[in-house]
């Protein structure tokens, strides 16, 4: 299963379509909920043995083709000096909205201040023993910036856009710091044993095409270019990017993640010579089985047997998802690949 996912990332022939789910290690699993009754989210994420255990939980219930390390995209912000909390939604105390505040942000050495994530990667890689590929990840500069500036879930990113327009010097310095921190962290995860890397630009869809090209694209391109020497495939994921998908794909990466708002044939046409990951609506995982199965087959039909397709959701799995629905989807995808 390890090679199936990695080969698909490189647009090579595979025996079946690989499948994994964003947020597959988390709140929809009963065993995860039991752990959360004992430990806080940050305790789980910062204790390598616990993070490794959570990473492996979904693989004991379903034959996924990749595992993704249990962590959070916001942990590097804490290492930079931001005061981060989860109650349960993430919040950043003292949002960063001025040049002086940006200048106070540190650029940490991930081996020291994020070493717990790297140790979790090493533990999980050892436990997986080559059977399943392991993905490391980090937030893209824009998505990290949006949390720092908004101070909370950045719906629409209004204050972030004000900063882009009104304080261009502070914005540019912030994005340069964040891209270096994300690059160092991702490269450290690859060195620790991650076999693929995913860059999450979850809030890029709040931008217009012009905003993305002017204020974000140069920094995303720098980050993705910096990962070329890691020797592992890189997935560039965003939601709501249909209006500027060519620019988003052009920023770099071996695989482009797309959400359910974009038909797969159009996504393949627009991303060019890159693999595509997606794009089932996570809400469909709660639908009756016949509806869910029909939706899965529609996604698979949209891929039309092209090389370089990885089945996933268009965003993270919802907490109320029945785990046996997730298992059914994995089985359907693998069975479809065999018959095809």
C-alpha positions as CSV (number, residue, x, y, z in Angstrom):
1,X,0.0,0.0,0.0
2,X,2.9,2.3,0.7
3,X,4.1,2.2,-2.9
4,X,0.6,2.5,-4.4
5,X,0.2,6.0,-2.8
6,X,3.7,7.2,-3.6
7,X,3.6,5.9,-7.2
8,X,0.3,7.7,-7.7
9,X,1.8,10.9,-6.4
10,X,4.4,10.6,-9.1
11,X,1.8,9.9,-11.8
12,X,2.9,6.3,-12.3
13,X,0.8,3.2,-13.0
14,X,-0.8,1.6,-9.8
15,X,-2.7,-1.6,-9.3
16,X,-5.6,0.2,-7.5
17,X,-6.6,3.8,-6.8
18,X,-5.0,4.8,-3.5
19,X,-7.2,6.4,-0.8
20,X,-6.7,8.2,2.5
21,X,-8.8,10.9,4.3
22,X,-7.7,14.3,5.7
23,X,-8.3,14.2,9.5
24,X,-8.6,10.5,9.3
25,X,-7.0,10.3,12.8
26,X,-9.4,12.1,15.0
27,X,-12.8,12.7,16.5
28,X,-15.0,10.3,14.4
29,X,-13.1,7.3,15.9
30,X,-14.4,5.9,19.3
31,X,-10.8,5.1,20.4
32,X,-9.7,8.7,19.7
33,X,-12.7,10.0,21.8
34,X,-11.6,7.7,24.6
35,X,-8.1,9.2,24.6
36,X,-9.5,12.7,24.5
37,X,-11.4,12.0,27.7
38,X,-8.0,11.5,29.4
39,X,-5.8,14.0,27.6
40,X,-6.1,17.5,26.1
41,X,-5.7,18.0,22.3
42,X,-2.3,19.7,22.9
43,X,-1.2,16.9,25.2
44,X,-1.9,14.3,22.5
45,X,-0.2,16.4,19.9
46,X,2.9,17.1,22.0
47,X,3.5,13.6,23.4
48,X,5.2,11.6,20.6
49,X,4.0,8.2,21.8
50,X,0.3,9.4,22.0
51,X,0.6,11.2,18.6
52,X,2.0,8.1,17.1
53,X,-0.8,6.0,18.6
54,X,-3.5,8.4,17.2
55,X,-1.8,8.4,13.8
56,X,-2.1,4.6,13.6
57,X,-5.7,4.3,14.9
58,X,-7.6,4.5,11.6
59,X,-5.2,2.0,10.0
60,X,-6.4,-0.6,12.4
61,X,-10.0,-0.2,11.2
62,X,-9.5,0.2,7.4
63,X,-6.8,-0.5,4.8
64,X,-5.8,3.1,4.0
65,X,-3.0,3.7,1.6
66,X,-1.4,6.5,3.6
67,X,-1.2,7.6,7.2
68,X,-0.8,11.3,8.2
69,X,1.0,12.3,11.3
70,X,-1.3,13.5,14.1
71,X,-0.5,17.1,14.7
72,X,-1.9,20.6,14.0
73,X,-0.9,23.2,11.4
74,X,-0.9,25.9,14.2
75,X,1.8,24.3,16.4
76,X,4.7,26.2,14.6
77,X,2.9,29.5,15.5
78,X,3.3,28.6,19.2
79,X,7.0,28.0,18.6
80,X,7.2,31.4,17.0
81,X,5.9,33.1,20.2
82,X,2.2,33.2,19.6
83,X,0.0,32.2,22.6
84,X,-2.1,29.4,21.2
85,X,-5.1,27.6,22.8
86,X,-7.8,25.1,21.8
87,X,-11.1,25.5,23.6
88,X,-12.0,23.6,21.4
89,X,-11.5,25.9,18.4
90,X,-8.1,27.4,18.0
91,X,-7.4,30.9,19.3
92,X,-4.3,33.1,19.2
93,X,-4.1,35.6,22.0
94,X,-2.7,39.0,21.0
95,X,-3.2,38.8,17.2
96,X,-0.4,40.0,15.0
97,X,-1.5,43.1,13.2
98,X,1.5,45.5,13.1
99,X,5.0,45.6,11.9
100,X,6.4,45.6,15.5
101,X,4.3,42.5,16.3
102,X,5.6,40.7,13.2
103,X,9.2,41.6,14.1
104,X,8.7,40.0,17.5
105,X,7.9,36.6,16.0
106,X,10.8,34.1,16.3
107,X,12.0,31.7,13.6
108,X,12.4,28.5,15.6
109,X,14.7,25.5,14.9
110,X,12.1,22.7,14.4
111,X,14.5,20.2,15.8
112,X,14.4,21.9,19.2
113,X,11.0,23.6,19.5
114,X,8.9,21.1,17.4
115,X,11.0,18.0,18.2
116,X,8.0,16.2,19.6
117,X,6.4,16.2,16.1
118,X,9.6,14.9,14.6
119,X,9.8,12.1,17.2
120,X,6.2,11.1,16.5
121,X,7.2,10.9,12.8
122,X,10.1,8.6,13.6
123,X,7.9,6.4,15.9
124,X,5.1,6.1,13.3
125,X,7.5,5.4,10.4
126,X,9.0,2.6,12.5
127,X,5.6,1.2,13.4
128,X,4.4,1.3,9.8
129,X,7.4,-0.7,8.7
130,X,7.0,0.2,5.0
131,X,3.4,-1.2,4.9
132,X,1.8,2.2,4.6
133,X,3.2,5.6,3.5
134,X,3.5,8.3,6.1
135,X,2.6,11.9,5.3
136,X,4.0,14.9,7.2
137,X,2.4,18.3,6.9
138,X,2.4,22.1,7.6
139,X,0.3,25.1,7.0
140,X,0.9,27.3,4.0
141,X,2.1,30.9,4.7
142,X,-1.3,32.5,4.0
143,X,-3.3,30.1,6.1
144,X,-0.9,30.5,9.0
145,X,-0.9,34.2,8.6
146,X,-4.7,34.3,8.6
147,X,-4.9,32.6,12.0
148,X,-2.2,35.0,13.4
149,X,-3.9,38.1,12.2
150,X,-7.6,37.1,12.8
151,X,-6.8,35.5,16.2
152,X,-9.4,32.7,15.6
153,X,-11.0,30.8,12.8
154,X,-10.5,33.2,9.9
155,X,-13.8,33.0,8.2
156,X,-13.5,35.3,5.2
157,X,-10.2,36.6,6.5
158,X,-11.3,40.3,6.7
159,X,-8.5,41.6,9.0
160,X,-6.0,39.6,7.0
161,X,-7.0,41.4,3.8
162,X,-6.9,44.8,5.6
163,X,-3.3,44.0,6.6
164,X,-2.4,43.0,3.1
165,X,-3.6,46.3,1.7
166,X,-2.9,48.7,4.5
167,X,0.4,47.4,5.9
168,X,2.3,45.8,2.9
169,X,5.7,46.0,4.6
170,X,4.4,44.1,7.7
171,X,2.5,41.6,5.4
172,X,5.6,40.8,3.3
173,X,7.8,40.3,6.4
174,X,5.1,38.1,8.0
175,X,4.8,35.9,4.9
176,X,8.6,35.6,4.6
177,X,9.0,34.5,8.2
178,X,6.1,32.0,7.8
179,X,7.4,30.5,4.6
180,X,10.9,29.9,6.1
181,X,9.4,28.4,9.3
182,X,7.1,26.1,7.2
183,X,10.0,25.1,5.0
184,X,12.3,24.2,7.9
185,X,9.5,22.2,9.6
186,X,8.6,20.3,6.5
187,X,12.1,19.5,5.6
188,X,12.7,18.3,9.1
189,X,9.7,16.0,8.9
190,X,11.1,14.5,5.7
191,X,14.4,13.9,7.3
192,X,12.7,12.2,10.3
193,X,11.0,9.8,7.9
194,X,7.9,11.3,6.3
195,X,7.5,9.9,2.9
196,X,5.3,12.6,1.5
197,X,4.5,16.2,2.6
198,X,1.2,18.1,2.4
199,X,1.0,21.9,2.5
200,X,-2.4,23.0,3.7
201,X,-3.7,26.3,2.3
202,X,-7.1,25.8,3.8
203,X,-8.2,29.4,3.7
204,X,-6.9,30.4,0.2
205,X,-10.4,30.3,-1.1
206,X,-11.2,33.5,0.8
207,X,-9.0,35.4,-1.8
208,X,-9.8,36.8,-5.2
209,X,-7.5,35.6,-8.1
210,X,-5.7,39.0,-8.0
211,X,-5.2,38.9,-4.2
212,X,-3.8,35.4,-4.5
213,X,-1.4,36.3,-7.3
214,X,-0.1,39.5,-5.7
215,X,0.0,38.7,-2.0
216,X,0.3,34.9,-1.7
217,X,1.6,33.2,-4.8
218,X,5.2,34.3,-4.5
219,X,5.5,33.0,-1.0
220,X,3.7,29.7,-1.7
221,X,6.0,29.2,-4.7
222,X,9.1,29.9,-2.6
223,X,8.0,27.4,0.0
224,X,7.2,24.7,-2.5
225,X,10.4,25.3,-4.4
226,X,12.3,24.9,-1.2
227,X,11.0,21.4,-0.8
228,X,12.3,20.1,-4.1
229,X,15.4,18.7,-2.6
230,X,13.6,16.6,0.1
231,X,13.2,13.6,-2.3
232,X,9.5,13.0,-1.4
233,X,6.4,14.0,-3.2
234,X,4.6,17.2,-2.1
235,X,0.8,17.7,-2.1
236,X,-0.4,21.3,-2.4
237,X,-4.0,21.4,-0.9
238,X,-6.5,24.2,-0.9
239,X,-10.2,24.8,-0.7
240,X,-12.2,27.2,-2.8
241,X,-9.4,27.6,-5.3
242,X,-11.4,27.0,-8.5
243,X,-11.2,30.7,-9.5
244,X,-7.4,30.6,-9.7
245,X,-6.6,26.9,-9.9
246,X,-4.0,27.4,-12.6
247,X,-2.1,29.9,-10.4
248,X,-2.5,27.6,-7.4
249,X,-1.2,24.6,-9.3
250,X,1.6,26.8,-10.8
251,X,2.9,27.6,-7.3
252,X,4.3,24.0,-7.2
253,X,4.0,20.6,-5.8
254,X,3.7,17.1,-7.3
255,X,0.0,16.7,-6.4
256,X,-2.8,19.3,-6.3
257,X,-5.7,18.8,-3.8
258,X,-9.1,20.0,-5.0
259,X,-12.4,20.2,-3.2
260,X,-15.9,19.1,-4.3
261,X,-16.8,22.4,-5.9
262,X,-14.7,21.5,-9.0
263,X,-15.4,18.6,-11.3
264,X,-12.4,16.3,-11.5
265,X,-12.1,16.3,-15.4
266,X,-11.8,20.1,-15.2
267,X,-9.3,19.8,-12.4
268,X,-7.1,17.5,-14.4
269,X,-7.3,19.7,-17.4
270,X,-6.4,22.8,-15.5
271,X,-3.5,21.6,-13.2
272,X,-1.4,20.3,-16.1
273,X,1.3,17.7,-15.6
274,X,0.5,17.0,-11.9
275,X,-1.4,14.4,-9.9
276,X,-4.8,15.3,-8.5
277,X,-6.1,14.5,-5.0
278,X,-9.8,14.7,-4.0
279,X,-12.6,15.4,-4.0
280,X,-15.7,13.9,-2.2
281,X,-17.8,16.3,-0.2
282,X,-17.1,15.3,3.5
283,X,-20.8,15.8,4.2
284,X,-21.6,12.9,1.9
285,X,-19.9,10.6,4.4
286,X,-22.9,11.0,6.6
287,X,-25.4,10.1,3.8
288,X,-27.3,6.8,3.5
289,X,-25.1,4.1,2.0
290,X,-26.7,4.0,-1.5
291,X,-26.2,7.8,-1.8
292,X,-22.7,7.7,-0.5
293,X,-21.7,4.8,-2.8
294,X,-23.2,6.6,-5.8
295,X,-21.2,9.7,-5.0
296,X,-18.0,7.7,-4.6
297,X,-18.5,6.1,-8.0
298,X,-19.1,9.6,-9.5
299,X,-15.8,10.8,-8.2
300,X,-14.0,7.7,-9.5
301,X,-15.7,8.0,-12.9
302,X,-14.6,11.7,-13.0
303,X,-11.0,10.5,-12.6
304,X,-11.6,8.3,-15.7
305,X,-8.6,6.0,-15.0
306,X,-6.1,8.8,-15.4
307,X,-2.7,8.2,-13.8
308,X,-1.9,10.3,-10.8
309,X,-5.2,10.2,-9.0
310,X,-5.5,9.9,-5.2
311,X,-9.0,9.5,-3.7
312,X,-9.7,11.8,-0.7
313,X,-12.2,14.2,0.6
314,X,-12.4,17.8,-0.5
315,X,-11.6,18.7,3.1
316,X,-11.3,17.0,6.5
317,X,-13.5,14.2,7.7
318,X,-16.4,15.5,9.9
319,X,-16.5,14.4,13.6
320,X,-19.9,12.9,13.3
321,X,-18.9,10.6,10.4
322,X,-19.7,6.9,11.1
323,X,-16.4,5.1,11.0
324,X,-17.9,2.2,9.1
325,X,-18.9,4.6,6.3
326,X,-15.3,5.6,6.0
327,X,-14.3,1.9,5.9
328,X,-16.9,1.2,3.2
329,X,-15.5,4.1,1.0
330,X,-12.0,2.6,1.3
331,X,-13.3,-0.8,0.2
332,X,-15.4,0.7,-2.7
333,X,-12.4,2.7,-4.0
334,X,-10.1,-0.3,-3.9
335,X,-12.7,-2.6,-5.5
336,X,-13.3,-0.1,-8.3
337,X,-9.6,0.0,-9.0
338,X,-9.5,-3.8,-9.3
339,X,-12.4,-3.9,-11.7
340,X,-11.1,-1.0,-13.7
